[in-house]
Amino acid sequence: MDGGQVDIHLSDDPFDCWRIDVSTAPLLVTLCKVSLLLSDDPHT
């Protein structure tokens, strides 16, 4: 932090990264009600 400004340095290399562990992340599913039925993807 320099004078209240945060310095962000980004690499040009797309492989210079690390993966986030999402194995314990919650899974969200949106349901659409059509008449009496529920559909998890109304576009298919």
mmJSON file of the N, C-alpha and C atoms, coordinates in Angstrom:
{"data_MODEL":{"atom_site":{
"group_PDB":["ATOM","ATOM","ATOM","ATOM","ATOM","ATOM","ATOM","ATOM","ATOM","ATOM","ATOM","ATOM","ATOM","ATOM","ATOM","ATOM","ATOM","ATOM","ATOM","ATOM","ATOM","ATOM","ATOM","ATOM","ATOM","ATOM","ATOM","ATOM","ATOM","ATOM","ATOM","ATOM","ATOM","ATOM","ATOM","ATOM","ATOM","ATOM","ATOM","ATOM","ATOM","ATOM","ATOM","ATOM","ATOM","ATOM","ATOM","ATOM","ATOM","ATOM","ATOM","ATOM","ATOM","ATOM","ATOM","ATOM","ATOM","ATOM","ATOM","ATOM","ATOM","ATOM","ATOM","ATOM","ATOM","ATOM","ATOM","ATOM","ATOM","ATOM","ATOM","ATOM","ATOM","ATOM","ATOM","ATOM","ATOM","ATOM","ATOM","ATOM","ATOM","ATOM","ATOM","ATOM","ATOM","ATOM","ATOM","ATOM","ATOM","ATOM","ATOM","ATOM","ATOM","ATOM","ATOM","ATOM","ATOM","ATOM","ATOM","ATOM","ATOM","ATOM","ATOM","ATOM","ATOM","ATOM","ATOM","ATOM","ATOM","ATOM","ATOM","ATOM","ATOM","ATOM","ATOM","ATOM","ATOM","ATOM","ATOM","ATOM","ATOM","ATOM","ATOM","ATOM","ATOM","ATOM","ATOM","ATOM","ATOM","ATOM","ATOM","ATOM"],
"id":[1,2,3,4,5,6,7,8,9,10,11,12,13,14,15,16,17,18,19,20,21,22,23,24,25,26,27,28,29,30,31,32,33,34,35,36,37,38,39,40,41,42,43,44,45,46,47,48,49,50,51,52,53,54,55,56,57,58,59,60,61,62,63,64,65,66,67,68,69,70,71,72,73,74,75,76,77,78,79,80,81,82,83,84,85,86,87,88,89,90,91,92,93,94,95,96,97,98,99,100,101,102,103,104,105,106,107,108,109,110,111,112,113,114,115,116,117,118,119,120,121,122,123,124,125,126,127,128,129,130,131,132],
"type_symbol":["N","C","C","N","C","C","N","C","C","N","C","C","N","C","C","N","C","C","N","C","C","N","C","C","N","C","C","N","C","C","N","C","C","N","C","C","N","C","C","N","C","C","N","C","C","N","C","C","N","C","C","N","C","C","N","C","C","N","C","C","N","C","C","N","C","C","N","C","C","N","C","C","N","C","C","N","C","C","N","C","C","N","C","C","N","C","C","N","C","C","N","C","C","N","C","C","N","C","C","N","C","C","N","C","C","N","C","C","N","C","C","N","C","C","N","C","C","N","C","C","N","C","C","N","C","C","N","C","C","N","C","C"],
"label_atom_id":["N","CA","C","N","CA","C","N","CA","C","N","CA","C","N","CA","C","N","CA","C","N","CA","C","N","CA","C","N","CA","C","N","CA","C","N","CA","C","N","CA","C","N","CA","C","N","CA","C","N","CA","C","N","CA","C","N","CA","C","N","CA","C","N","CA","C","N","CA","C","N","CA","C","N","CA","C","N","CA","C","N","CA","C","N","CA","C","N","CA","C","N","CA","C","N","CA","C","N","CA","C","N","CA","C","N","CA","C","N","CA","C","N","CA","C","N","CA","C","N","CA","C","N","CA","C","N","CA","C","N","CA","C","N","CA","C","N","CA","C","N","CA","C","N","CA","C","N","CA","C","N","CA","C"],
"label_alt_id":[null,null,null,null,null,null,null,null,null,null,null,null,null,null,null,null,null,null,null,null,null,null,null,null,null,null,null,null,null,null,null,null,null,null,null,null,null,null,null,null,null,null,null,null,null,null,null,null,null,null,null,null,null,null,null,null,null,null,null,null,null,null,null,null,null,null,null,null,null,null,null,null,null,null,null,null,null,null,null,null,null,null,null,null,null,null,null,null,null,null,null,null,null,null,null,null,null,null,null,null,null,null,null,null,null,null,null,null,null,null,null,null,null,null,null,null,null,null,null,null,null,null,null,null,null,null,null,null,null,null,null,null],
"label_comp_id":["MET","MET","MET","ASP","ASP","ASP","GLY","GLY","GLY","GLY","GLY","GLY","GLN","GLN","GLN","VAL","VAL","VAL","ASP","ASP","ASP","ILE","ILE","ILE","HIS","HIS","HIS","LEU","LEU","LEU","SER","SER","SER","ASP","ASP","ASP","ASP","ASP","ASP","PRO","PRO","PRO","PHE","PHE","PHE","ASP","ASP","ASP","CYS","CYS","CYS","TRP","TRP","TRP","ARG","ARG","ARG","ILE","ILE","ILE","ASP","ASP","ASP","VAL","VAL","VAL","SER","SER","SER","THR","THR","THR","ALA","ALA","ALA","PRO","PRO","PRO","LEU","LEU","LEU","LEU","LEU","LEU","VAL","VAL","VAL","THR","THR","THR","LEU","LEU","LEU","CYS","CYS","CYS","LYS","LYS","LYS","VAL","VAL","VAL","SER","SER","SER","LEU","LEU","LEU","LEU","LEU","LEU","LEU","LEU","LEU","SER","SER","SER","ASP","ASP","ASP","ASP","ASP","ASP","PRO","PRO","PRO","HIS","HIS","HIS","THR","THR","THR"],
"label_asym_id":["A","A","A","A","A","A","A","A","A","A","A","A","A","A","A","A","A","A","A","A","A","A","A","A","A","A","A","A","A","A","A","A","A","A","A","A","A","A","A","A","A","A","A","A","A","A","A","A","A","A","A","A","A","A","A","A","A","A","A","A","A","A","A","A","A","A","A","A","A","A","A","A","A","A","A","A","A","A","A","A","A","A","A","A","A","A","A","A","A","A","A","A","A","A","A","A","A","A","A","A","A","A","A","A","A","A","A","A","A","A","A","A","A","A","A","A","A","A","A","A","A","A","A","A","A","A","A","A","A","A","A","A"],
"label_entity_id":["1","1","1","1","1","1","1","1","1","1","1","1","1","1","1","1","1","1","1","1","1","1","1","1","1","1","1","1","1","1","1","1","1","1","1","1","1","1","1","1","1","1","1","1","1","1","1","1","1","1","1","1","1","1","1","1","1","1","1","1","1","1","1","1","1","1","1","1","1","1","1","1","1","1","1","1","1","1","1","1","1","1","1","1","1","1","1","1","1","1","1","1","1","1","1","1","1","1","1","1","1","1","1","1","1","1","1","1","1","1","1","1","1","1","1","1","1","1","1","1","1","1","1","1","1","1","1","1","1","1","1","1"],
"label_seq_id":[1,1,1,2,2,2,3,3,3,4,4,4,5,5,5,6,6,6,7,7,7,8,8,8,9,9,9,10,10,10,11,11,11,12,12,12,13,13,13,14,14,14,15,15,15,16,16,16,17,17,17,18,18,18,19,19,19,20,20,20,21,21,21,22,22,22,23,23,23,24,24,24,25,25,25,26,26,26,27,27,27,28,28,28,29,29,29,30,30,30,31,31,31,32,32,32,33,33,33,34,34,34,35,35,35,36,36,36,37,37,37,38,38,38,39,39,39,40,40,40,41,41,41,42,42,42,43,43,43,44,44,44],
"pdbx_PDB_ins_code":[null,null,null,null,null,null,null,null,null,null,null,null,null,null,null,null,null,null,null,null,null,null,null,null,null,null,null,null,null,null,null,null,null,null,null,null,null,null,null,null,null,null,null,null,null,null,null,null,null,null,null,null,null,null,null,null,null,null,null,null,null,null,null,null,null,null,null,null,null,null,null,null,null,null,null,null,null,null,null,null,null,null,null,null,null,null,null,null,null,null,null,null,null,null,null,null,null,null,null,null,null,null,null,null,null,null,null,null,null,null,null,null,null,null,null,null,null,null,null,null,null,null,null,null,null,null,null,null,null,null,null,null],
"Cartn_x":[0.849,0.0,0.895,0.656,1.509,0.638,0.636,-0.131,-1.628,-2.139,-3.568,-3.986,-3.08,-3.367,-2.806,-3.595,-3.153,-2.488,-1.274,-0.558,-0.899,-1.355,-1.666,-0.735,-0.023,0.889,0.344,0.023,-0.499,0.518,0.618,1.536,0.884,1.682,1.19,1.069,1.661,1.657,0.345,-0.505,-1.776,-1.595,-0.4,-0.145,0.488,0.736,1.29,0.118,-0.433,-1.625,-1.654,-2.626,-2.872,-4.365,-4.724,-6.131,-6.746,-8.002,-8.75,-9.45,-9.342,-10.0,-11.49,-12.317,-13.765,-14.48,-13.735,-14.344,-15.347,-15.237,-16.187,-17.097,-17.086,-17.947,-19.389,-20.351,-21.752,-22.154,-23.063,-23.579,-24.963,-25.149,-26.434,-27.109,-28.371,-29.149,-30.408,-30.681,-31.889,-32.948,-34.127,-35.231,-36.278,-36.913,-37.971,-39.249,-40.316,-41.575,-42.404,-42.744,-43.59,-44.822,-45.933,-47.178,-46.932,-47.059,-46.817,-45.426,-44.65,-43.337,-42.229,-41.083,-39.898,-38.844,-38.188,-37.128,-35.857,-34.728,-33.468,-32.785,-33.17,-32.633,-33.72,-34.464,-35.571,-35.128,-33.827,-33.34,-33.083,-33.181,-32.924,-34.203],
"Cartn_y":[-1.159,0.0,1.223,2.108,3.279,4.533,5.271,6.505,6.288,5.189,4.915,4.206,4.012,3.314,1.895,0.934,-0.457,-0.728,-1.275,-1.634,-3.075,-3.286,-4.626,-4.927,-6.038,-6.459,-7.742,-7.71,-8.874,-9.375,-10.678,-11.3,-11.406,-11.333,-11.531,-13.015,-13.879,-15.318,-15.922,-16.492,-17.064,-18.307,-18.924,-20.106,-19.756,-18.478,-18.019,-17.769,-18.873,-18.769,-19.925,-19.919,-21.032,-21.291,-22.548,-22.949,-22.783,-22.38,-22.257,-23.585,-24.086,-25.337,-25.075,-25.603,-25.412,-26.712,-27.68,-28.967,-28.852,-27.828,-27.654,-26.448,-25.883,-24.725,-25.193,-24.384,-24.786,-24.781,-25.653,-25.753,-25.123,-24.139,-23.467,-23.898,-24.262,-24.684,-23.832,-23.25,-22.456,-23.319,-23.325,-24.102,-23.159,-23.581,-22.805,-23.643,-23.058,-23.793,-23.571,-24.676,-24.656,-25.478,-24.821,-25.468,-26.148,-27.454,-28.17,-28.797,-28.662,-29.297,-28.291,-28.786,-27.953,-28.365,-27.392,-27.644,-26.983,-27.699,-27.108,-26.308,-26.472,-25.674,-25.523,-24.428,-24.271,-24.024,-23.878,-23.596,-24.85,-26.024,-27.257,-27.969],
"Cartn_z":[0.0,0.0,0.0,-0.937,-1.093,-1.085,0.012,0.082,-0.033,0.518,0.434,-0.837,-1.768,-3.02,-2.944,-3.349,-3.374,-4.71,-4.674,-5.895,-6.259,-7.481,-7.973,-9.135,-9.034,-10.091,-10.701,-11.979,-12.687,-13.695,-13.791,-14.734,-16.108,-17.16,-18.519,-18.868,-18.034,-18.272,-17.759,-18.64,-18.174,-17.303,-17.314,-16.502,-15.161,-14.901,-13.627,-12.672,-12.151,-11.31,-10.324,-9.437,-8.535,-8.499,-8.311,-8.326,-6.937,-6.923,-5.683,-5.416,-4.187,-3.814,-3.605,-4.492,-4.406,-4.027,-3.5,-3.165,-2.021,-1.188,-0.086,-0.296,-1.496,-1.785,-1.964,-1.545,-1.721,-3.193,-3.534,-4.896,-4.924,-5.787,-5.903,-7.198,-7.107,-8.27,-8.32,-9.474,-9.659,-10.322,-9.743,-10.297,-10.863,-11.949,-12.591,-12.546,-12.01,-11.908,-13.164,-13.829,-15.016,-14.676,-14.472,-14.05,-12.708,-12.63,-11.374,-11.317,-12.381,-12.466,-12.225,-11.776,-11.598,-12.609,-13.2,-14.173,-13.674,-13.763,-13.312,-14.415,-15.662,-16.762,-17.822,-17.788,-18.738,-20.175,-20.43,-21.782,-22.593,-21.961,-22.711,-23.031],
"occupancy":[1.0,1.0,1.0,1.0,1.0,1.0,1.0,1.0,1.0,1.0,1.0,1.0,1.0,1.0,1.0,1.0,1.0,1.0,1.0,1.0,1.0,1.0,1.0,1.0,1.0,1.0,1.0,1.0,1.0,1.0,1.0,1.0,1.0,1.0,1.0,1.0,1.0,1.0,1.0,1.0,1.0,1.0,1.0,1.0,1.0,1.0,1.0,1.0,1.0,1.0,1.0,1.0,1.0,1.0,1.0,1.0,1.0,1.0,1.0,1.0,1.0,1.0,1.0,1.0,1.0,1.0,1.0,1.0,1.0,1.0,1.0,1.0,1.0,1.0,1.0,1.0,1.0,1.0,1.0,1.0,1.0,1.0,1.0,1.0,1.0,1.0,1.0,1.0,1.0,1.0,1.0,1.0,1.0,1.0,1.0,1.0,1.0,1.0,1.0,1.0,1.0,1.0,1.0,1.0,1.0,1.0,1.0,1.0,1.0,1.0,1.0,1.0,1.0,1.0,1.0,1.0,1.0,1.0,1.0,1.0,1.0,1.0,1.0,1.0,1.0,1.0,1.0,1.0,1.0,1.0,1.0,1.0],
"B_iso_or_equiv":[0.0,0.0,0.0,0.0,0.0,0.0,0.0,0.0,0.0,0.0,0.0,0.0,0.0,0.0,0.0,0.0,0.0,0.0,0.0,0.0,0.0,0.0,0.0,0.0,0.0,0.0,0.0,0.0,0.0,0.0,0.0,0.0,0.0,0.0,0.0,0.0,0.0,0.0,0.0,0.0,0.0,0.0,0.0,0.0,0.0,0.0,0.0,0.0,0.0,0.0,0.0,0.0,0.0,0.0,0.0,0.0,0.0,0.0,0.0,0.0,0.0,0.0,0.0,0.0,0.0,0.0,0.0,0.0,0.0,0.0,0.0,0.0,0.0,0.0,0.0,0.0,0.0,0.0,0.0,0.0,0.0,0.0,0.0,0.0,0.0,0.0,0.0,0.0,0.0,0.0,0.0,0.0,0.0,0.0,0.0,0.0,0.0,0.0,0.0,0.0,0.0,0.0,0.0,0.0,0.0,0.0,0.0,0.0,0.0,0.0,0.0,0.0,0.0,0.0,0.0,0.0,0.0,0.0,0.0,0.0,0.0,0.0,0.0,0.0,0.0,0.0,0.0,0.0,0.0,0.0,0.0,0.0],
"pdbx_formal_charge":[null,null,null,null,null,null,null,null,null,null,null,null,null,null,null,null,null,null,null,null,null,null,null,null,null,null,null,null,null,null,null,null,null,null,null,null,null,null,null,null,null,null,null,null,null,null,null,null,null,null,null,null,null,null,null,null,null,null,null,null,null,null,null,null,null,null,null,null,null,null,null,null,null,null,null,null,null,null,null,null,null,null,null,null,null,null,null,null,null,null,null,null,null,null,null,null,null,null,null,null,null,null,null,null,null,null,null,null,null,null,null,null,null,null,null,null,null,null,null,null,null,null,null,null,null,null,null,null,null,null,null,null],
"auth_seq_id":[1,1,1,2,2,2,3,3,3,4,4,4,5,5,5,6,6,6,7,7,7,8,8,8,9,9,9,10,10,10,11,11,11,12,12,12,13,13,13,14,14,14,15,15,15,16,16,16,17,17,17,18,18,18,19,19,19,20,20,20,21,21,21,22,22,22,23,23,23,24,24,24,25,25,25,26,26,26,27,27,27,28,28,28,29,29,29,30,30,30,31,31,31,32,32,32,33,33,33,34,34,34,35,35,35,36,36,36,37,37,37,38,38,38,39,39,39,40,40,40,41,41,41,42,42,42,43,43,43,44,44,44],
"auth_comp_id":["MET","MET","MET","ASP","ASP","ASP","GLY","GLY","GLY","GLY","GLY","GLY","GLN","GLN","GLN","VAL","VAL","VAL","ASP","ASP","ASP","ILE","ILE","ILE","HIS","HIS","HIS","LEU","LEU","LEU","SER","SER","SER","ASP","ASP","ASP","ASP","ASP","ASP","PRO","PRO","PRO","PHE","PHE","PHE","ASP","ASP","ASP","CYS","CYS","CYS","TRP","TRP","TRP","ARG","ARG","ARG","ILE","ILE","ILE","ASP","ASP","ASP","VAL","VAL","VAL","SER","SER","SER","THR","THR","THR","ALA","ALA","ALA","PRO","PRO","PRO","LEU","LEU","LEU","LEU","LEU","LEU","VAL","VAL","VAL","THR","THR","THR","LEU","LEU","LEU","CYS","CYS","CYS","LYS","LYS","LYS","VAL","VAL","VAL","SER","SER","SER","LEU","LEU","LEU","LEU","LEU","LEU","LEU","LEU","LEU","SER","SER","SER","ASP","ASP","ASP","ASP","ASP","ASP","PRO","PRO","PRO","HIS","HIS","HIS","THR","THR","THR"],
"auth_asym_id":["A","A","A","A","A","A","A","A","A","A","A","A","A","A","A","A","A","A","A","A","A","A","A","A","A","A","A","A","A","A","A","A","A","A","A","A","A","A","A","A","A","A","A","A","A","A","A","A","A","A","A","A","A","A","A","A","A","A","A","A","A","A","A","A","A","A","A","A","A","A","A","A","A","A","A","A","A","A","A","A","A","A","A","A","A","A","A","A","A","A","A","A","A","A","A","A","A","A","A","A","A","A","A","A","A","A","A","A","A","A","A","A","A","A","A","A","A","A","A","A","A","A","A","A","A","A","A","A","A","A","A","A"],
"auth_atom_id":["N","CA","C","N","CA","C","N","CA","C","N","CA","C","N","CA","C","N","CA","C","N","CA","C","N","CA","C","N","CA","C","N","CA","C","N","CA","C","N","CA","C","N","CA","C","N","CA","C","N","CA","C","N","CA","C","N","CA","C","N","CA","C","N","CA","C","N","CA","C","N","CA","C","N","CA","C","N","CA","C","N","CA","C","N","CA","C","N","CA","C","N","CA","C","N","CA","C","N","CA","C","N","CA","C","N","CA","C","N","CA","C","N","CA","C","N","CA","C","N","CA","C","N","CA","C","N","CA","C","N","CA","C","N","CA","C","N","CA","C","N","CA","C","N","CA","C","N","CA","C","N","CA","C"],
"pdbx_PDB_model_num":[1,1,1,1,1,1,1,1,1,1,1,1,1,1,1,1,1,1,1,1,1,1,1,1,1,1,1,1,1,1,1,1,1,1,1,1,1,1,1,1,1,1,1,1,1,1,1,1,1,1,1,1,1,1,1,1,1,1,1,1,1,1,1,1,1,1,1,1,1,1,1,1,1,1,1,1,1,1,1,1,1,1,1,1,1,1,1,1,1,1,1,1,1,1,1,1,1,1,1,1,1,1,1,1,1,1,1,1,1,1,1,1,1,1,1,1,1,1,1,1,1,1,1,1,1,1,1,1,1,1,1,1]
}}}
